[in-house]
């Protein structure tokens, strides 16, 4: 998943970004609401983690503006303990879920998975496509019942394709889902290499090349 975090506390922001990256997500962390607001229009985020207590413009105000602009992406708010009113107001303002500080990374990751599942209209925690089964919680991939070992980037690519099984995604769109802005610019042919590995490790037909456009998931087998 590509995630945006808006959290002004440097320690918590850094811990959340580091923890979520270790779980294989691409994460952009902002301490400033204006910067997060600009980024949200520029990158294809899957979800936002929003702290409500921000200096200057409050998190609730940003949430209200995003929803007023028609931004539909899932938002999880971070709130302090003992502020039930704030949580209710946040949910009513368009938040999809909340977590109370202190935050457990594992719980945050599980809630983000659940939000993505709902946002993509899935009922089952496991994603399937023909003989392919993918469990985003354990990162386990099965092809015709056989376990497939994939690297973090290969998993992220597979997840990006599985999220929209009917869609052809351009190289740029896929790269935006795999890489955040933390500085590690991908090699120019990195995506082709990952596609090659998915075909070799899973099945040659798992990823379809659409000439001049990009890649799509192959027909379910
Ligand atoms: Ca704060």
Boltz pocket constraint, residues with backbone or C-beta under 6 A from the ligand:
constraints:
  - pocket:
      binder: B
      contacts: [[A, 7], [A, 8], [A, 9], [A, 51], [A, 52], [A, 53], [A, 54]]
      max_distance: 6.0
